[in-house]
Amino acid sequence: MGLLNGSTSLSRGLSQGPSRGLVQTAALLMSALLAGCASAPVETTTDSAASHPASDAYAQAIAASGNGDVEAGEAALQAFIAEHPDVAEAHASLGILLARTGRDDDAHTSLEAALALNPNLTAALNEMGMLHRRAGRFDDALTAYSRALEVDADHANAHRNLGVLYDLYLGKPALALPHYERYRQLAAVDDPLVAKWVTDLKRRIDRDTKTAQVSD
């Protein structure tokens, strides 16, 4: 997990200034700070903040979050947003940080602000999907993840999260499977946990198919 990620391309159209390395390093630090593990399918975001041409202050704000001081990171992002309220990525980064620290209502507000500025911001769409899912708004979560994949069909985490939604919450394992498999194709390193989910899911689908055939 993390803030916003160049690999999932929330900001392919933004310029990549000298702060990009700092930003990516910060994203990795944030990932280490907030990462968790799970034996059952869980959603994830590995999106990290890309540099913005407005100011190196954005990179510094992300770095503050990645350094393990969540309060300092939040304050830095808030300060950047006060100076640059039209930067959608900053609102999304703040929303993701707030969500990772359990403040879903505040996160929702920040993500709404990000999407108002840029409805195609895949990191914000992916994170909004997770907020909707946690609140039990499964149809809204489906819409958010699907929209992220309309914008970027190779958004790995949206595939993973949509798979989780279909698998655990909508009871549609056959629809979950291709998203898990696509996530594995897109991920830089094969995730053994997701590989296990795929194996288990294939067994369940095969079992359900055989049961249905016997019933017929």
C-alpha positions in Angstrom: 0.0 0.0 0.0 1.1 3.6 -0.4 0.1 7.0 -1.8 0.0 7.4 -5.6 2.2 5.5 -8.1 3.9 6.3 -11.4 3.6 2.7 -12.5 -0.2 2.8 -12.3 0.0 6.1 -14.1 -2.3 8.5 -12.3 -0.3 11.3 -13.8 1.3 10.2 -17.1 0.5 13.7 -18.4 2.3 15.6 -15.7 5.9 16.7 -16.1 8.5 14.6 -14.3 10.8 17.0 -12.6 13.9 16.4 -10.5 11.8 15.5 -7.5 10.5 12.3 -9.0 13.2 10.1 -7.3 12.4 11.6 -4.0 8.7 11.0 -4.5 9.2 7.4 -5.5 11.4 6.8 -2.5 8.7 8.4 -0.3 6.1 6.1 -1.7 8.2 3.1 -0.8 8.7 4.4 2.7 4.9 4.9 3.0 4.3 1.4 1.7 6.6 0.0 4.5 4.9 2.2 7.1 1.4 1.2 6.2 1.7 -2.3 4.8 -0.1 -5.3 6.3 -0.5 -8.9 5.4 -3.6 -11.1 5.0 -4.4 -14.7 4.4 -7.8 -13.9 2.8 -8.3 -11.7 -0.3 -8.0 -8.0 0.7 -7.8 -4.9 -1.4 -4.7 -2.9 -2.0 -3.3 0.3 -3.3 0.3 0.9 -4.3 -0.3 4.2 -6.0 2.3 6.8 -5.1 2.5 10.5 -5.7 4.1 11.8 -8.9 5.9 15.1 -8.9 3.9 18.1 -9.9 5.5 21.0 -11.8 4.0 23.6 -9.4 6.6 23.1 -6.6 9.0 20.8 -4.9 6.8 21.3 -1.9 4.6 18.5 -3.2 7.6 16.0 -3.2 8.5 17.2 0.3 4.9 16.6 1.5 4.9 13.1 0.2 8.4 12.5 1.7 7.2 13.6 5.1 4.4 11.0 4.9 6.8 8.3 3.8 9.3 9.1 6.6 6.8 7.6 9.0 5.5 10.8 10.5 1.8 10.7 9.4 0.9 13.9 11.2 3.7 15.8 9.5 2.8 14.3 6.1 -0.8 15.2 6.5 0.1 18.8 7.6 2.5 19.1 4.6 -0.2 17.9 2.2 -2.7 20.3 3.7 -0.3 23.2 3.4 0.4 22.3 -0.2 -3.3 22.1 -1.0 -3.9 25.5 0.6 -1.3 26.9 -1.8 -2.4 24.8 -4.8 -6.0 23.8 -4.4 -6.3 22.8 -8.1 -3.9 19.9 -7.9 -6.0 16.8 -8.0 -3.1 14.5 -7.2 -2.5 16.3 -3.9 -6.1 15.8 -2.8 -5.9 12.1 -3.8 -2.6 11.7 -1.9 -4.2 13.2 1.2 -7.3 11.0 0.8 -5.2 7.9 0.6 -3.2 8.9 3.6 -6.4 9.6 5.6 -7.9 6.3 4.5 -4.8 4.4 5.6 -5.1 5.9 9.1 -8.8 5.0 9.5 -10.4 8.3 8.7 -12.7 7.2 6.0 -15.1 10.1 6.1 -12.3 12.7 5.7 -10.7 10.5 3.1 -14.0 10.4 1.1 -14.1 14.2 1.2 -10.5 14.5 -0.1 -11.1 11.9 -2.8 -14.3 13.6 -3.9 -12.3 16.9 -4.3 -9.6 15.0 -6.4 -12.2 13.5 -8.7 -14.0 16.8 -9.1 -10.8 18.2 -10.4 -9.9 15.1 -12.5 -12.6 12.4 -12.9 -10.1 10.2 -14.6 -7.6 10.0 -11.7 -7.3 6.2 -11.3 -5.6 6.3 -7.9 -8.5 8.3 -6.5 -11.1 6.0 -8.2 -9.3 2.9 -6.8 -9.2 4.3 -3.3 -12.8 5.5 -3.5 -13.8 1.9 -4.5 -12.2 0.7 -1.3 -14.0 3.3 0.8 -17.3 2.3 -0.7 -16.6 -1.4 -0.2 -15.8 -0.9 3.5 -19.0 1.1 3.9 -21.0 -1.7 2.3 -21.8 0.3 -0.8 -20.8 -2.6 -3.1 -22.5 -1.2 -6.3 -20.6 2.1 -5.8 -17.4 0.2 -5.3 -18.0 -1.8 -8.5 -18.6 1.5 -10.4 -15.4 3.1 -9.0 -13.2 0.1 -9.8 -14.8 -0.3 -13.2 -14.2 3.3 -14.0 -10.6 3.1 -13.0 -10.2 0.2 -15.5 -12.0 2.1 -18.2 -9.4 4.9 -17.8 -6.4 2.5 -17.5 -7.1 -1.2 -18.4 -3.7 -2.1 -16.9 -4.3 -0.6 -13.5 -3.1 -3.6 -11.5 -4.6 -2.8 -8.1 -8.0 -2.0 -9.6 -8.0 -5.5 -11.1 -7.0 -7.0 -7.7 -9.6 -5.0 -5.8 -12.3 -5.7 -8.3 -11.5 -9.4 -8.0 -11.8 -9.2 -4.2 -15.2 -7.4 -4.6 -16.5 -10.1 -6.9 -15.0 -12.9 -4.9 -15.9 -12.0 -1.3 -18.7 -9.5 -1.5 -20.7 -10.1 -4.6 -20.5 -13.9 -4.7 -19.3 -14.0 -8.3 -16.1 -16.1 -8.3 -16.1 -16.7 -12.0 -16.0 -12.9 -12.5 -13.3 -12.5 -9.9 -10.9 -15.0 -11.4 -9.9 -13.0 -14.6 -9.2 -9.9 -12.5 -6.9 -11.8 -10.1 -5.1 -13.4 -13.1 -4.7 -10.0 -14.8 -3.3 -8.6 -11.6 -0.7 -11.3 -11.5 0.3 -10.5 -15.1 0.6 -6.8 -14.4 2.3 -7.0 -11.0 6.1 -6.4 -11.1 6.6 -9.5 -8.8 4.2 -12.4 -8.6 2.3 -12.2 -5.3 2.2 -15.7 -3.7 -0.9 -14.7 -1.7 -2.8 -13.8 -4.9 -1.5 -17.0 -6.5 -3.0 -18.9 -3.6 -6.4 -17.1 -4.1 -6.4 -18.1 -7.7 -5.7 -21.7 -6.9 -8.4 -21.8 -4.3 -10.9 -19.9 -6.6 -10.3 -22.4 -9.4 -11.0 -25.3 -7.1 -14.3 -23.6 -5.9 -15.4 -22.9 -9.4 -14.6 -26.4 -10.5 -16.5 -27.8 -7.5 -19.5 -25.6 -8.1 -19.5 -26.6 -11.8 -19.5 -30.3 -10.9 -22.2 -29.8 -8.3 -24.4 -28.0 -10.9 -23.8 -30.8 -13.4 -24.9 -33.4 -10.9 -28.0 -31.4 -10.0 -28.9 -31.3 -13.7 
